[in-house]
Amino acid sequence: MRSTLKALVSASAAVMLTAALAVPAAAIKNGEPDDGAHPYVGLMVADDANGPAWRCSGTLVSPTVYVTAGHCTYGAESVTIWFHEDVNDRATYGYPFGDEVLEPGTDLSVEGSPYTHPEYDDAAFYLHDLGVVVLDEPVYLDEYGTLPEQGLFDALLAPGGKKTTTFTPVGYGLQRSLPAQTGLTEASLTRLTASVKIINADAAFGEKKAGNAVLFTNNASGGGTCSGDSGGPIFVAGTTTIAAVTSYGLNATCSGTGGGYRIDQPDDLAFLAQFVS
């Protein structure tokens, strides 16, 4: 977390690596193992001028284009991404430095260049919270995440809309977030999934009806998002369609609700179209 605002209210935001390396094991709050369902979702570490600084999640939408949150790419000079479901053997995977610490030719991670939505403002990250990483080399898979049609959420958020639609967030974030003195925070570098539903349109930060975010459930029965899941996809359940990227939470324990940044708006799709034809 790189600002006072995000440290206080963005429980889903990027976890500082110093904290992430100091605590024990899991990811996506009350989540389930991904079991290979989303191999195109990867764990990213952003480097600033001093080296590895924070971690996020995100989705490959082509062999070289990885979609994440704007607050994950903002301020990053370079990015390293792993697409393995379990990166807890840090020595094997070279985490958080990547293949530079391993034998030549291991290719267990891939480097990339970060780009952030041109209207992104770190002081109001929730308004244009979209970023992209262009990989230095392609990652070939059988399928990739797909971008939504424009206005995907419009019908779902309209009066009488299909608010019972289920969504699937995927990421490598905390399984549990509690005060440091308890020693109960769980932070395994594992790809997990959850099942969430819409609560309402964005109403956080005084930006009600701005049309840029959606609040989703975050509870013990279906799970939800937490720190380190930022930038990870929130799929329409049963599809590869990324409806939103995990953007924020409203408390430090990642409970109650989780905020997803909509990527189905014209400005977001236009930004993404620069990288994905």
VOMI-601295 format. One record per residue (C-alpha): residue number from 0; chain; x, y, z. Coordinates in steps of 0.05 Angstrom, whole numbers, padded with zeros to 5 digits. Layout:
[NUM, 'A', [X, Y, Z]]
...
END
This chain:
[0, 'A', [00000, 00000, 00000]]
[1, 'A', [00032, 00063, -00023]]
[2, 'A', [-00009, 00120, 00005]]
[3, 'A', [-00045, 00139, 00069]]
[4, 'A', [-00113, 00132, 00034]]
[5, 'A', [-00099, 00062, 00010]]
[6, 'A', [-00068, 00041, 00076]]
[7, 'A', [-00132, 00060, 00112]]
[8, 'A', [-00188, 00039, 00064]]
[9, 'A', [-00160, -00004, 00009]]
[10, 'A', [-00155, -00072, 00043]]
[11, 'A', [-00155, -00103, -00027]]
[12, 'A', [-00097, -00060, -00049]]
[13, 'A', [-00026, -00085, -00064]]
[14, 'A', [00011, -00115, -00004]]
[15, 'A', [00079, -00086, 00011]]
[16, 'A', [00130, -00142, 00002]]
[17, 'A', [00163, -00129, 00069]]
[18, 'A', [00097, -00147, 00103]]
[19, 'A', [00080, -00204, 00056]]
[20, 'A', [00146, -00239, 00068]]
[21, 'A', [00140, -00235, 00143]]
[22, 'A', [00075, -00273, 00153]]
[23, 'A', [00052, -00345, 00144]]
[24, 'A', [00005, -00378, 00094]]
[25, 'A', [-00060, -00374, 00044]]
[26, 'A', [-00100, -00325, -00005]]
[27, 'A', [-00169, -00298, -00028]]
[28, 'A', [-00207, -00294, 00038]]
[29, 'A', [-00246, -00359, 00053]]
[30, 'A', [-00228, -00381, -00017]]
[31, 'A', [-00220, -00448, -00052]]
[32, 'A', [-00160, -00475, -00090]]
[33, 'A', [-00161, -00455, -00163]]
[34, 'A', [-00142, -00526, -00184]]
[35, 'A', [-00117, -00503, -00252]]
[36, 'A', [-00182, -00469, -00272]]
[37, 'A', [-00149, -00402, -00287]]
[38, 'A', [-00077, -00413, -00310]]
[39, 'A', [-00078, -00343, -00343]]
[40, 'A', [-00084, -00309, -00274]]
[41, 'A', [-00015, -00291, -00248]]
[42, 'A', [00020, -00262, -00187]]
[43, 'A', [00058, -00198, -00201]]
[44, 'A', [00112, -00161, -00163]]
[45, 'A', [00124, -00089, -00180]]
[46, 'A', [00194, -00060, -00175]]
[47, 'A', [00207, 00013, -00160]]
[48, 'A', [00275, 00047, -00160]]
[49, 'A', [00296, 00007, -00099]]
[50, 'A', [00274, -00062, -00124]]
[51, 'A', [00213, -00106, -00107]]
[52, 'A', [00162, -00063, -00072]]
[53, 'A', [00090, -00090, -00074]]
[54, 'A', [00051, -00149, -00102]]
[55, 'A', [-00015, -00155, -00139]]
[56, 'A', [-00054, -00204, -00183]]
[57, 'A', [-00077, -00198, -00255]]
[58, 'A', [-00099, -00234, -00318]]
[59, 'A', [-00067, -00250, -00385]]
[60, 'A', [-00115, -00231, -00441]]
[61, 'A', [-00065, -00248, -00496]]
[62, 'A', [00005, -00280, -00497]]
[63, 'A', [00037, -00213, -00480]]
[64, 'A', [-00017, -00169, -00446]]
[65, 'A', [-00033, -00174, -00372]]
[66, 'A', [-00091, -00134, -00343]]
[67, 'A', [-00088, -00110, -00271]]
[68, 'A', [-00106, -00049, -00228]]
[69, 'A', [-00078, 00020, -00239]]
[70, 'A', [-00054, 00026, -00168]]
[71, 'A', [-00013, -00037, -00182]]
[72, 'A', [00024, -00008, -00242]]
[73, 'A', [00028, 00065, -00219]]
[74, 'A', [00098, 00081, -00195]]
[75, 'A', [00127, 00015, -00220]]
[76, 'A', [00190, 00016, -00263]]
[77, 'A', [00184, -00057, -00282]]
[78, 'A', [00143, -00118, -00264]]
[79, 'A', [00156, -00193, -00254]]
[80, 'A', [00099, -00243, -00261]]
[81, 'A', [00091, -00316, -00242]]
[82, 'A', [00035, -00359, -00271]]
[83, 'A', [00045, -00418, -00224]]
[84, 'A', [-00013, -00436, -00178]]
[85, 'A', [00033, -00442, -00117]]
[86, 'A', [00094, -00397, -00111]]
[87, 'A', [00108, -00412, -00037]]
[88, 'A', [00174, -00446, -00052]]
[89, 'A', [00206, -00378, -00060]]
[90, 'A', [00277, -00403, -00073]]
[91, 'A', [00253, -00448, -00130]]
[92, 'A', [00213, -00392, -00163]]
[93, 'A', [00262, -00336, -00147]]
[94, 'A', [00207, -00296, -00112]]
[95, 'A', [00206, -00237, -00108]]
[96, 'A', [00264, -00223, -00156]]
[97, 'A', [00246, -00271, -00213]]
[98, 'A', [00292, -00312, -00257]]
[99, 'A', [00351, -00266, -00246]]
[100, 'A', [00367, -00305, -00182]]
[101, 'A', [00359, -00374, -00215]]
[102, 'A', [00398, -00415, -00265]]
[103, 'A', [00396, -00387, -00336]]
[104, 'A', [00339, -00415, -00378]]
[105, 'A', [00293, -00433, -00321]]
[106, 'A', [00238, -00385, -00346]]
[107, 'A', [00195, -00392, -00283]]
[108, 'A', [00175, -00319, -00286]]
[109, 'A', [00169, -00266, -00340]]
[110, 'A', [00186, -00192, -00339]]
[111, 'A', [00144, -00136, -00367]]
[112, 'A', [00133, -00061, -00374]]
[113, 'A', [00076, -00028, -00336]]
[114, 'A', [00025, 00022, -00364]]
[115, 'A', [-00028, 00059, -00324]]
[116, 'A', [-00095, 00088, -00347]]
[117, 'A', [-00079, 00159, -00371]]
[118, 'A', [-00130, 00190, -00324]]
[119, 'A', [-00107, 00152, -00262]]
[120, 'A', [-00095, 00195, -00201]]
[121, 'A', [-00063, 00160, -00141]]
[122, 'A', [-00101, 00206, -00093]]
[123, 'A', [-00167, 00181, -00123]]
[124, 'A', [-00144, 00112, -00148]]
[125, 'A', [-00216, 00084, -00149]]
[126, 'A', [-00237, 00129, -00207]]
[127, 'A', [-00192, 00100, -00262]]
[128, 'A', [-00161, 00039, -00228]]
[129, 'A', [-00136, 00002, -00289]]
[130, 'A', [-00066, -00019, -00311]]
[131, 'A', [-00032, -00063, -00362]]
[132, 'A', [00034, -00099, -00364]]
[133, 'A', [00064, -00116, -00432]]
[134, 'A', [00107, -00178, -00425]]
[135, 'A', [00178, -00180, -00452]]
[136, 'A', [00164, -00249, -00480]]
[137, 'A', [00099, -00286, -00496]]
[138, 'A', [00066, -00337, -00450]]
[139, 'A', [00027, -00386, -00493]]
[140, 'A', [-00034, -00419, -00462]]
[141, 'A', [-00095, -00455, -00489]]
[142, 'A', [-00140, -00397, -00469]]
[143, 'A', [-00137, -00328, -00438]]
[144, 'A', [-00182, -00281, -00400]]
[145, 'A', [-00228, -00240, -00444]]
[146, 'A', [-00249, -00168, -00441]]
[147, 'A', [-00323, -00150, -00428]]
[148, 'A', [-00371, -00118, -00476]]
[149, 'A', [-00383, -00044, -00464]]
[150, 'A', [-00436, -00032, -00410]]
[151, 'A', [-00436, -00103, -00383]]
[152, 'A', [-00457, -00078, -00314]]
[153, 'A', [-00509, -00028, -00337]]
[154, 'A', [-00566, -00079, -00339]]
[155, 'A', [-00543, -00114, -00276]]
[156, 'A', [-00543, -00049, -00237]]
[157, 'A', [-00609, -00022, -00264]]
[158, 'A', [-00672, -00027, -00222]]
[159, 'A', [-00696, -00099, -00229]]
[160, 'A', [-00628, -00119, -00257]]
[161, 'A', [-00597, -00187, -00249]]
[162, 'A', [-00563, -00174, -00182]]
[163, 'A', [-00564, -00248, -00168]]
[164, 'A', [-00510, -00259, -00221]]
[165, 'A', [-00450, -00294, -00190]]
[166, 'A', [-00379, -00272, -00201]]
[167, 'A', [-00312, -00307, -00189]]
[168, 'A', [-00254, -00266, -00163]]
[169, 'A', [-00186, -00300, -00170]]
[170, 'A', [-00120, -00279, -00138]]
[171, 'A', [-00060, -00290, -00094]]
[172, 'A', [-00079, -00244, -00036]]
[173, 'A', [-00086, -00255, 00038]]
[174, 'A', [-00131, -00311, 00064]]
[175, 'A', [-00138, -00274, 00130]]
[176, 'A', [-00118, -00203, 00151]]
[177, 'A', [-00113, -00188, 00226]]
[178, 'A', [-00070, -00141, 00269]]
[179, 'A', [00004, -00158, 00267]]
[180, 'A', [00007, -00172, 00341]]
[181, 'A', [-00042, -00231, 00334]]
[182, 'A', [00004, -00269, 00287]]
[183, 'A', [-00058, -00295, 00252]]
[184, 'A', [-00052, -00262, 00184]]
[185, 'A', [-00046, -00315, 00129]]
[186, 'A', [-00008, -00297, 00065]]
[187, 'A', [00007, -00358, 00023]]
[188, 'A', [00028, -00344, -00048]]
[189, 'A', [-00027, -00389, -00075]]
[190, 'A', [-00079, -00377, -00130]]
[191, 'A', [-00149, -00384, -00100]]
[192, 'A', [-00220, -00368, -00122]]
[193, 'A', [-00284, -00344, -00087]]
[194, 'A', [-00357, -00335, -00106]]
[195, 'A', [-00388, -00265, -00097]]
[196, 'A', [-00450, -00226, -00116]]
[197, 'A', [-00465, -00152, -00128]]
[198, 'A', [-00486, -00111, -00067]]
[199, 'A', [-00494, -00045, -00103]]
[200, 'A', [-00461, 00006, -00149]]
[201, 'A', [-00403, 00046, -00123]]
[202, 'A', [-00420, 00085, -00061]]
[203, 'A', [-00352, 00090, -00028]]
[204, 'A', [-00308, 00152, -00023]]
[205, 'A', [-00365, 00200, -00037]]
[206, 'A', [-00367, 00179, -00110]]
[207, 'A', [-00437, 00150, -00109]]
[208, 'A', [-00464, 00134, -00179]]
[209, 'A', [-00399, 00153, -00212]]
[210, 'A', [-00407, 00088, -00251]]
[211, 'A', [-00335, 00065, -00241]]
[212, 'A', [-00339, 00011, -00188]]
[213, 'A', [-00383, -00043, -00157]]
[214, 'A', [-00387, -00068, -00086]]
[215, 'A', [-00387, -00144, -00080]]
[216, 'A', [-00401, -00191, -00022]]
[217, 'A', [-00344, -00214, 00021]]
[218, 'A', [-00364, -00265, 00073]]
[219, 'A', [-00348, -00334, 00101]]
[220, 'A', [-00398, -00371, 00058]]
[221, 'A', [-00374, -00349, -00011]]
[222, 'A', [-00307, -00316, 00005]]
[223, 'A', [-00281, -00250, -00022]]
[224, 'A', [-00220, -00209, -00036]]
[225, 'A', [-00164, -00183, 00008]]
[226, 'A', [-00096, -00149, 00005]]
[227, 'A', [-00054, -00176, -00053]]
[228, 'A', [-00116, -00194, -00095]]
[229, 'A', [-00114, -00123, -00124]]
[230, 'A', [-00115, -00124, -00199]]
[231, 'A', [-00139, -00195, -00200]]
[232, 'A', [-00199, -00211, -00244]]
[233, 'A', [-00271, -00213, -00222]]
[234, 'A', [-00299, -00260, -00275]]
[235, 'A', [-00372, -00269, -00293]]
[236, 'A', [-00379, -00339, -00262]]
[237, 'A', [-00369, -00396, -00311]]
[238, 'A', [-00336, -00352, -00363]]
[239, 'A', [-00269, -00321, -00380]]
[240, 'A', [-00300, -00251, -00382]]
[241, 'A', [-00266, -00201, -00335]]
[242, 'A', [-00323, -00157, -00311]]
[243, 'A', [-00279, -00119, -00261]]
[244, 'A', [-00211, -00119, -00228]]
[245, 'A', [-00204, -00121, -00152]]
[246, 'A', [-00194, -00050, -00129]]
[247, 'A', [-00207, -00036, -00056]]
[248, 'A', [-00236, -00057, 00011]]
[249, 'A', [-00267, -00015, 00066]]
[250, 'A', [-00230, -00042, 00127]]
[251, 'A', [-00163, -00072, 00145]]
[252, 'A', [-00192, -00141, 00159]]
[253, 'A', [-00222, -00148, 00088]]
[254, 'A', [-00291, -00162, 00115]]
[255, 'A', [-00361, -00142, 00094]]
[256, 'A', [-00351, -00118, 00022]]
[257, 'A', [-00299, -00115, -00033]]
[258, 'A', [-00295, -00063, -00088]]
[259, 'A', [-00285, -00081, -00160]]
[260, 'A', [-00265, -00030, -00213]]
[261, 'A', [-00309, -00038, -00275]]
[262, 'A', [-00270, -00047, -00340]]
[263, 'A', [-00332, -00046, -00384]]
[264, 'A', [-00333, 00030, -00391]]
[265, 'A', [-00314, 00065, -00457]]
[266, 'A', [-00250, 00099, -00431]]
[267, 'A', [-00225, 00033, -00401]]
[268, 'A', [-00238, -00007, -00464]]
[269, 'A', [-00205, 00047, -00506]]
[270, 'A', [-00144, 00045, -00462]]
[271, 'A', [-00141, -00032, -00466]]
[272, 'A', [-00151, -00030, -00542]]
[273, 'A', [-00082, 00003, -00549]]
[274, 'A', [-00052, -00063, -00526]]
[275, 'A', [-00104, -00115, -00548]]
[276, 'A', [-00129, -00114, -00619]]
END
